[in-house]
Amino acid sequence: MILPIYIYGQPVLRKVSQDITPDYPELKELISNMFETLTASDGVGLAAPQIGLDIRLAVIDLDVLSDDFPEYKCFRKAYINPHILEYDDTNVESSEEGCLSVPGVHESVKRPTRIRVKYMDEDFVEHDEWVDGYLARVMQHEFDHLDAKLFIDRVSPLRKQLIKNKLKAILQGRFACNYRTKVARSRK
């Protein structure tokens, strides 16, 4: 089932997510729905707060990039209770990011190219690994959602000032995208 994407201004996007246990209700179905929603919205990553849930769950599908990055052929993973344990600041790169929850806004964000993450897979097997390259960037973006952060929080104050009107328009429901959304109630 394709779920609506919660848009900038929704309170759940600013709430720190909680770890879940293996008995979380209908978890396999939720993960399946998140992948279906991600595919329908042409994204590469989706975190649970973006569908209105304050739980530590994210899905990443990099298969769509496999023409340019063959190493991501068939790469499709769910991350349960993910946490970034360490950042390797040896190499930091700026790259443009966008977000399904902030439609129409793309900004350059500086992030380390290598991180150490701990997470559980769909079978609740724990993993602790170093990740680098584009996957590390996507993980940082998605896992930020779980810590109540958006990529726009990581842009320079000048860039934040320059996109202020775009963000205000999103808060007012004035944006265009080709997927189902759920906007915050207008504050009048």
Residue, then its C-alpha position, 0 to 999 in steps of 0.5 A: m500500500i502506498l502511504p502519504i509522505y508527511i511534509y515539512g511542518q508536520p510535528v512528527l518530523r521534529k520528534v526523536s524516534q524510538d527503538i522498536t522490538p521484534d513484536y512491533p505490530e505488522l512490521k514486515e507489512l510496514i516495511s513492504n509498504m515503505f518500499e512501495t511508497l518509496t518506489a512510487s515517489d521516486g526516492v532512494g530512502l524513506a524514514a518512518p517519520q516521513i510516513g507519520l511514525d516516530i519509530r527507528l526504521a528506514v528503508i533504502d533502495l539504491d537499485v535505481l542508481s545501478d546504471d551509474f553505480p553497478e555496486y548498488k545493483c539490487f541494493r534494497k535494505a531495511y534498517i531497524n533501530p539504526h544508529i550512527l556510532e562514529y563519523d570518520d571526518t577524514n574526508v568530508e564532501s558537499s553534495e546536493e540533497g533533496c527530500l521527499s518531505v521538503p519537495g522542490v528544495h535541493e541544497s548542498v550538504k557537507r557530510p563525512t564520506r565514511i560512517r560506522v553504523k549499528y542496525m538490525d536487519e528485517d530478521f533482527v540480526e544486529h550489524d555493526e559496520w563501516v559504510d562509505g560513499y553514496l550509501a553513507r550519505v543516504m544513511q546519514h540523511e535518512f537516520d537524521h530523520l530518526d533524530a528529528k533533523l532534516f537536511i535543511d538543518r545542515v545548510s549554511p545560515l545564508r542558504k537557509q535564509l535564501i530558501k526561507n520563502k520556499l519553506k514558508a510556501i511548503l508550510q502553506g501547502r504551496f508546492a508540487c510533487n507527484y506523490r501522495t502527501k500529508v501537510a501540516r494544518s495551517r496555523k492561522 
